[in-house]
Amino acid sequence: MNILTTNYVLKKIARVHCAKGPANCRNCKKYAKGRRFGLLDTIPDEHPMVARPMIEVEIDGERTFVPYEVIAYFNTLEDAQEYAIKKGITFEILPDK
């Protein structure tokens, strides 16, 4: 379980292509084979008609799913941390399952 204390997180994830996912999209299936570190905004701009991927987190002791938007992908955790620090983004690192 991921405990969320900030809006931005670093997590090792597969690249996101579309809302269909790897079971229904050839490109998503290809992307799912390689995972990279993603800087994720867990409170993206509110656009109710936009399909977004979801991530499971814990907020105030409650397990929930929140939408996220990928800010950028990185090959290493160090690159991701350096980028976030340079941009003044407060983040937390979610463990890899």
N, C-alpha and C positions, 0 to 999 in steps of 0.2 A: 504494500500500500504506500502510495506517495502522499506525504503530508505537505500541503501547499501553504506557504507563508508569504509569497510574493507573486506578482503578476507574470514574471518572466522565469522560465526554467530552461536548463540545459539537460537534454536527454538524448541518448543514442536511439535513433529511429530510422526507419526506412524513408526514403524520399516520398513525398506525397505527390501524386499525379492528378487524381480526381476523386470524387466521392464514391465511385463504384467499388473501389478496392481491388486487391489482387485476385479475388475469386471471379470477378466479372470484367476485368480490364487487362489487356495484354501488357500495356506499359506499366501499370501498377505492379503486375506480377514480376516484371523484369526488375523494377526498382526495389521490390521487397527482398531481393537476394542480397543487396548490399546495404548496410546500415552505416549512418554517419551521425555525428553529433549535430543536433538541431537546437537553435535558440528559438524558443517558442513563447509567443505572447498568449497567455491563457485568458485574456480579456480583450479579444479583438473588437474592432468597431462593430457596433450593433447594426447588422443588416439582416433582418429576419428571413429573407429569401435566399440567403447564401448557404450552401451546404459546406460544412466544415468537418474536419476530422475531430475526434474526441479523444481525451486522455482521462484515465481514472486517477483521482487524487482524493486526499482526505482534507476536509476543511472543517475546522471546529469540531473534530471528532466524528464527522459524518462522511461516509463514503459517497462520492458523487462523480459524475462525468462532466467535464467542462470542454467547450470547444477551444481549439487553438489555431493560431495562424503562425506559420513558419517565417521567422525574420530572416534567417540564413542557415546554411549547412556548413559544417566544418569537418575536416579529416581527423583532427585531434581535439581532445578536450582542452588542451592548452591554447590552441588557436581560438577556440570558442570563448574561453574565459578572457583572453586578451582583447578580443573584439568587444565583448560586453563591457569590460572595464573602460576601454577607450571611449565608448559611446555613453558612459555614465549609467548603464543599466544595472540595477540591483537584481540579482538572480539567485536561484538555488539549483543545485544539481540533483536530479532525480536518479535513483539507482537503476541500473540495468537489470532486467529480470533474468 
